[in-house]
């Protein structure tokens, strides 16, 4: 079956339908019931792409991951200005100068691309709307983008707009800087984080941003180059997710602010985000990180470097009758509800099903070089700067064998 799939690797034939795969399996005397296990195995090896956990993508197989990456290079480019070229005849024919200038600004500052512009950029590879929807679903599944809007104004249906966090340039708004620093009135703040030393895999924060939609309230979300602000899905807590790099330490934190009576919403929001981050990091089994909770007492005292509780509190039930928890500094204390989250399932280890869903290829973009990084099923990274290789499969296998980044 693997050899037959290799023979299907042809220019512009980037995917096979499920029926085509069944025909190939029949030619190999493979039982139809065995097709899915075989495809899952080849996906885990990194030889193909097949996402059986996605309702739309499970109907297709991508026999050549490198060809998929080559297609994505039409959108992902280290020189942002080359993605939207004013001189491109197909773009000039479809959009007015005023409209294109606005799309350029939205793209270069906020990483936004309307679906109709995606269709124009990918016109060579995709002749039908159905194929275009498959590409968008694939990009969302790989964590490269997420849908920002799809609405109807009056009688006019607005096509979706997608955000690519890799292209965000805007910095944190000044009003959010003030919000982060001060906690007023009955509002309480809980901040949990994950710290890595010296090494953070390429594109982890950007991929996390694409996976936040199911945890956030769609009525408000603000993104910038290293952060996101939104309400949790029930609207009872305001959330701030950000990445900071200082002295070789990389911290990704999730902060929730809510009234004391609504702290459960804040906890549910920030712990679900932390779980998403750890699921992504499972693709790099050797990476070392620590989880922590910032002391709410230190935050209210406006300390520059709040004391930290260990991440063990995140997986520990609050002792009955406990009225306060001493600050790690020994000065002051906090209410237990600001240290112990509501009882929740242990999430340090994902289920086999969840773990399998993230095996095989995943794609990130190295913004410094414009190179794609493929994370393969055996956890080796391949950095591809030029896909026009004389023998790309041989080159990839060599890099895998040498475990090169």
C-alpha positions as CSV (number, residue, x, y, z in Angstrom):
1,X,0.0,0.0,0.0
2,X,2.8,2.4,0.8
3,X,4.5,1.8,-2.6
4,X,1.2,2.4,-4.4
5,X,0.7,5.7,-2.5
6,X,4.3,6.7,-3.4
7,X,3.4,6.2,-7.1
8,X,0.5,8.7,-6.6
9,X,2.9,11.5,-5.9
10,X,2.6,13.7,-8.9
11,X,2.7,17.5,-9.4
12,X,-0.7,19.1,-8.6
13,X,-2.1,15.8,-7.3
14,X,-1.9,16.7,-3.7
15,X,-4.7,14.5,-2.4
16,X,-6.6,11.3,-3.0
17,X,-10.3,10.7,-2.1
18,X,-11.2,7.9,0.2
19,X,-12.7,5.9,-2.7
20,X,-9.4,6.2,-4.6
21,X,-7.6,4.8,-1.5
22,X,-10.0,1.9,-1.4
23,X,-9.3,1.1,-5.0
24,X,-5.5,1.2,-4.3
25,X,-6.1,-1.1,-1.3
26,X,-8.1,-3.5,-3.5
27,X,-5.2,-3.7,-6.0
28,X,-2.9,-4.6,-3.1
29,X,-5.3,-7.3,-1.9
30,X,-5.9,-5.3,1.3
31,X,-9.1,-5.8,3.2
32,X,-11.2,-2.5,3.4
33,X,-11.3,-2.8,7.2
34,X,-7.5,-2.7,7.3
35,X,-7.2,0.5,5.2
36,X,-7.6,2.9,8.1
37,X,-5.0,1.2,10.4
38,X,-2.5,1.2,7.5
39,X,-3.1,4.9,6.8
40,X,-2.8,5.7,10.5
41,X,0.5,3.9,10.6
42,X,1.9,5.6,7.5
43,X,0.7,9.0,9.0
44,X,2.6,8.3,12.2
45,X,5.7,7.5,10.2
46,X,5.3,10.8,8.5
47,X,5.0,9.3,5.0
48,X,1.5,10.7,4.3
49,X,-1.0,13.0,5.9
50,X,-4.4,11.5,7.0
51,X,-6.5,13.0,9.8
52,X,-9.1,10.4,10.7
53,X,-10.2,12.5,13.7
54,X,-11.5,15.3,11.4
55,X,-14.9,14.8,9.8
56,X,-14.0,16.5,6.5
57,X,-10.3,15.6,6.2
58,X,-10.8,11.9,7.0
59,X,-12.3,11.6,3.5
60,X,-8.9,12.5,1.9
61,X,-5.3,11.3,2.0
62,X,-2.4,13.5,1.2
63,X,0.3,11.2,-0.3
64,X,3.1,13.7,-0.4
65,X,3.5,16.0,2.6
66,X,6.2,18.0,0.8
67,X,3.8,18.9,-2.0
68,X,1.4,20.2,0.6
69,X,4.1,22.4,2.1
70,X,5.0,23.6,-1.4
71,X,1.4,24.7,-1.9
72,X,1.3,26.5,1.5
73,X,4.4,28.5,0.5
74,X,2.0,30.6,-1.7
75,X,0.7,32.0,1.5
76,X,3.6,31.7,4.0
77,X,6.6,33.7,2.9
78,X,9.3,35.3,5.0
79,X,9.0,38.5,3.0
80,X,5.4,39.4,3.9
81,X,5.0,42.0,1.2
82,X,5.5,39.4,-1.5
83,X,2.3,37.5,-0.4
84,X,0.1,40.3,-1.6
85,X,1.7,41.7,-4.8
86,X,-0.1,44.7,-6.3
87,X,1.3,43.8,-9.7
88,X,-0.3,40.3,-9.7
89,X,-2.7,40.3,-12.6
90,X,-5.2,38.0,-11.0
91,X,-5.3,40.1,-7.8
92,X,-5.6,43.4,-9.8
93,X,-8.5,41.9,-11.8
94,X,-10.5,40.9,-8.7
95,X,-9.9,43.7,-6.2
96,X,-9.8,47.5,-6.5
97,X,-6.7,49.4,-5.4
98,X,-8.5,50.7,-2.3
99,X,-9.7,47.3,-1.3
100,X,-6.3,45.7,-1.8
101,X,-4.5,48.4,0.2
102,X,-6.9,47.7,3.1
103,X,-6.3,43.9,2.8
104,X,-2.5,44.5,2.7
105,X,-2.7,46.6,5.9
106,X,-4.9,44.0,7.7
107,X,-2.5,41.3,6.6
108,X,0.8,43.0,7.5
109,X,-0.4,44.2,10.9
110,X,-3.0,41.7,12.0
111,X,-2.3,38.6,10.0
112,X,-5.9,38.7,8.4
113,X,-6.7,37.2,5.0
114,X,-10.3,37.1,3.7
115,X,-11.3,33.8,2.1
116,X,-11.8,35.4,-1.3
117,X,-8.2,36.5,-1.2
118,X,-7.0,33.0,-0.3
119,X,-9.0,31.7,-3.2
120,X,-7.2,34.1,-5.5
121,X,-3.7,33.3,-4.1
122,X,-4.3,29.6,-4.5
123,X,-6.0,29.8,-7.9
124,X,-3.3,27.6,-9.6
125,X,-3.7,24.7,-7.3
126,X,-7.4,24.8,-6.6
127,X,-10.0,24.9,-9.3
128,X,-13.1,24.3,-7.2
129,X,-14.6,25.8,-4.0
130,X,-14.7,22.3,-2.5
131,X,-11.0,21.8,-2.9
132,X,-10.4,25.3,-1.4
133,X,-12.5,24.4,1.7
134,X,-10.3,21.2,2.1
135,X,-7.1,23.3,2.1
136,X,-8.5,25.7,4.6
137,X,-9.6,22.9,6.9
138,X,-6.1,21.4,6.5
139,X,-4.5,24.7,7.5
140,X,-6.8,24.9,10.5
141,X,-6.0,21.3,11.5
142,X,-2.3,22.0,11.2
143,X,-2.6,25.0,13.5
144,X,-1.6,27.5,10.9
145,X,-4.8,29.7,11.0
146,X,-8.2,30.1,12.5
147,X,-11.5,31.6,11.4
148,X,-12.1,35.1,12.7
149,X,-15.6,35.9,11.3
150,X,-18.4,34.7,9.1
151,X,-21.5,36.8,9.4
152,X,-24.5,38.1,7.6
153,X,-25.1,41.9,7.4
154,X,-28.6,42.6,6.2
155,X,-29.1,40.3,3.2
156,X,-25.4,40.1,2.3
157,X,-23.4,37.1,3.5
158,X,-19.8,38.0,4.4
159,X,-17.2,35.4,3.5
160,X,-15.0,34.2,6.4
161,X,-11.8,36.0,7.3
162,X,-8.9,34.0,8.7
163,X,-6.1,35.0,11.0
164,X,-2.5,33.7,10.6
165,X,-0.8,34.4,13.9
166,X,2.6,34.0,12.3
167,X,2.1,37.4,10.5
168,X,0.9,39.4,13.5
169,X,3.0,42.6,14.0
170,X,0.8,44.7,16.3
171,X,2.0,45.1,19.9
172,X,0.0,45.0,23.1
173,X,-2.5,47.9,23.3
174,X,-1.8,50.4,26.1
175,X,-5.2,49.9,27.7
176,X,-4.4,46.2,28.2
177,X,-1.1,47.1,29.9
178,X,-3.0,48.9,32.5
179,X,-5.6,46.2,32.8
180,X,-2.9,43.6,33.4
181,X,-1.2,45.5,36.2
182,X,-4.1,46.5,38.4
183,X,-6.8,44.5,40.1
184,X,-9.7,46.7,41.4
185,X,-12.7,46.2,43.6
186,X,-14.2,42.7,43.9
187,X,-12.2,41.5,40.9
188,X,-9.6,38.7,41.5
189,X,-6.8,37.7,39.3
190,X,-5.4,34.2,38.8
191,X,-2.3,33.7,36.6
192,X,-0.8,30.3,35.8
193,X,2.1,29.7,33.5
194,X,4.5,27.3,31.9
195,X,8.3,28.1,31.7
196,X,10.9,26.6,29.4
197,X,14.6,27.3,29.6
198,X,16.5,28.4,26.5
199,X,14.5,26.2,24.0
200,X,11.0,26.7,22.9
201,X,9.9,24.8,19.8
202,X,9.3,26.9,16.7
203,X,5.7,28.2,16.4
204,X,4.3,26.8,19.7
205,X,2.7,30.1,20.7
206,X,1.2,30.7,17.3
207,X,-0.3,27.3,17.1
208,X,-1.7,27.7,20.6
209,X,-3.4,30.9,19.4
210,X,-5.1,29.0,16.6
211,X,-6.5,26.5,19.1
212,X,-8.0,29.0,21.5
213,X,-11.3,29.6,19.7
214,X,-13.2,26.8,21.4
215,X,-12.3,28.2,24.8
216,X,-13.0,31.8,24.1
217,X,-16.2,33.9,23.7
218,X,-16.5,34.8,20.0
219,X,-18.0,38.3,20.8
220,X,-14.6,39.7,21.7
221,X,-11.0,38.7,20.9
222,X,-7.9,40.9,20.5
223,X,-4.6,39.4,19.2
224,X,-1.1,40.9,18.9
225,X,2.3,39.6,18.2
226,X,2.8,37.8,21.6
227,X,-0.6,37.9,23.2
228,X,-4.4,37.4,23.1
229,X,-7.1,38.9,25.2
230,X,-10.7,37.7,25.3
231,X,-13.5,36.5,27.5
232,X,-13.9,32.9,28.4
233,X,-16.7,31.0,26.6
234,X,-19.4,31.9,29.2
235,X,-18.4,35.5,29.4
236,X,-17.8,35.5,33.2
237,X,-14.0,36.0,33.1
238,X,-11.6,38.1,31.1
239,X,-8.6,36.2,29.9
240,X,-5.1,37.3,28.9
241,X,-2.7,34.8,27.2
242,X,0.8,36.0,26.5
243,X,4.4,34.9,25.8
244,X,7.5,36.5,27.3
245,X,11.2,35.8,26.7
246,X,13.7,37.0,29.3
247,X,17.2,35.9,30.2
248,X,16.9,32.6,28.2
249,X,13.6,31.7,29.9
250,X,10.4,31.5,27.8
251,X,7.2,31.9,29.7
252,X,3.7,31.4,28.4
253,X,1.0,32.5,30.9
254,X,-2.8,32.5,31.1
255,X,-4.4,35.1,33.3
256,X,-8.1,35.2,34.3
257,X,-9.9,38.0,36.0
258,X,-13.3,37.6,37.6
259,X,-15.4,38.4,40.6
260,X,-14.8,36.0,43.5
261,X,-18.2,34.3,42.9
262,X,-17.2,33.6,39.3
263,X,-13.6,32.3,39.8
264,X,-14.6,28.8,38.5
265,X,-15.1,30.4,35.0
266,X,-11.6,31.9,35.2
267,X,-10.0,28.7,36.4
268,X,-11.8,26.6,33.7
269,X,-10.6,29.1,31.0
270,X,-6.9,29.3,32.0
271,X,-6.5,25.6,32.8
272,X,-8.1,24.5,29.5
273,X,-5.6,26.8,27.7
274,X,-2.7,25.3,29.7
275,X,-3.9,21.8,28.7
276,X,-3.9,22.9,25.0
277,X,-0.3,24.1,25.3
278,X,0.8,20.9,26.9
279,X,-0.9,18.8,24.2
280,X,1.1,20.7,21.6
281,X,4.3,20.2,23.6
282,X,3.8,16.4,23.6
283,X,5.2,16.5,20.0
284,X,8.6,17.2,21.6
285,X,8.8,14.5,24.3
286,X,12.3,15.6,25.5
287,X,11.4,19.2,26.3
288,X,11.6,20.3,29.9
289,X,9.2,22.7,31.4
290,X,7.7,23.7,34.8
291,X,4.2,24.8,35.6
292,X,3.4,27.4,38.3
293,X,0.7,29.7,39.8
294,X,1.5,33.3,40.6
295,X,0.7,34.4,44.1
296,X,-2.5,36.5,44.0
297,X,-1.4,38.4,47.1
298,X,1.8,39.5,45.4
299,X,-0.1,40.6,42.4
300,X,-2.5,42.7,44.5
301,X,0.6,44.3,46.2
302,X,1.8,45.2,42.7
303,X,5.1,43.2,43.1
304,X,7.4,43.3,40.1
305,X,8.3,39.6,40.6
306,X,5.4,37.8,42.3
307,X,6.1,34.7,44.3
308,X,5.2,31.4,42.6
309,X,3.3,28.3,43.8
310,X,4.4,25.1,42.2
311,X,2.3,23.5,39.5
312,X,1.5,20.6,41.8
313,X,-1.4,22.8,43.2
314,X,-3.1,22.6,39.8
315,X,-3.6,18.8,40.3
316,X,-4.4,18.8,44.0
317,X,-7.8,19.1,45.7
318,X,-8.1,21.8,48.3
319,X,-8.0,20.3,51.8
320,X,-11.3,20.6,53.6
321,X,-11.6,23.5,56.1
322,X,-8.6,25.3,54.7
323,X,-9.2,29.1,55.1
324,X,-6.0,30.6,53.6
325,X,-2.7,29.6,51.9
326,X,0.5,31.4,53.0
327,X,2.4,33.3,50.3
328,X,5.6,31.5,49.4
329,X,7.5,34.5,50.7
330,X,6.1,33.9,54.2
331,X,4.4,37.4,54.2
332,X,0.7,37.5,53.7
333,X,-1.7,34.9,52.4
334,X,-4.4,34.2,49.8
335,X,-7.8,32.6,49.7
336,X,-7.6,28.9,48.7
337,X,-9.8,29.5,45.7
338,X,-6.9,31.5,44.2
339,X,-4.5,28.6,44.5
340,X,-6.5,25.5,44.1
341,X,-8.6,25.1,40.9
342,X,-12.0,23.4,41.0
343,X,-11.6,19.6,40.9
344,X,-10.7,18.6,37.4
345,X,-9.4,15.6,35.6
346,X,-5.6,15.0,35.8
347,X,-4.4,16.2,32.4
348,X,-0.6,15.7,32.6
349,X,-1.0,12.7,30.3
350,X,-3.4,12.7,27.3
351,X,-5.4,9.7,26.4
352,X,-4.1,7.4,23.7
353,X,-6.7,8.7,21.4
354,X,-5.7,12.3,21.9
355,X,-2.1,11.5,21.7
356,X,-2.6,9.6,18.4
357,X,-4.4,12.6,17.0
358,X,-1.2,14.7,17.2
359,X,1.2,12.1,15.8
360,X,2.5,12.2,12.3
361,X,3.3,15.5,10.6
362,X,2.6,18.9,12.0
363,X,3.8,22.1,10.4
364,X,5.2,25.3,11.8
365,X,6.8,28.3,10.3
366,X,10.2,29.7,11.3
367,X,9.5,33.4,11.0
368,X,13.2,34.4,11.1
369,X,14.0,32.4,7.8
370,X,10.6,31.8,6.3
371,X,11.3,28.1,6.4
372,X,8.7,25.5,7.2
373,X,9.5,23.0,10.0
374,X,7.8,19.6,9.8
375,X,7.4,17.7,13.0
376,X,7.3,14.1,12.1
377,X,5.9,11.0,13.8
378,X,9.3,10.0,15.2
379,X,9.8,13.5,16.7
380,X,12.6,14.6,14.5
381,X,12.3,18.1,13.0
382,X,13.0,18.9,9.3
383,X,13.6,22.5,8.3
384,X,12.9,22.9,4.6
385,X,14.1,26.1,3.0
386,X,13.9,25.0,-0.7
387,X,11.4,22.3,-1.7
388,X,12.7,22.2,-5.3
389,X,15.0,19.3,-4.6
390,X,16.2,16.8,-7.1
391,X,15.2,14.0,-4.9
392,X,13.1,15.5,-2.0
393,X,12.1,12.2,-0.4
394,X,15.7,11.0,-0.2
395,X,16.8,14.3,1.2
396,X,14.0,14.2,3.9
397,X,14.9,10.6,4.8
398,X,18.6,11.6,5.3
399,X,17.6,14.4,7.6
400,X,15.3,12.2,9.5
401,X,18.0,9.6,10.0
402,X,20.5,12.3,11.2
403,X,17.7,13.8,13.5
404,X,18.6,17.3,12.2
405,X,16.7,20.3,13.1
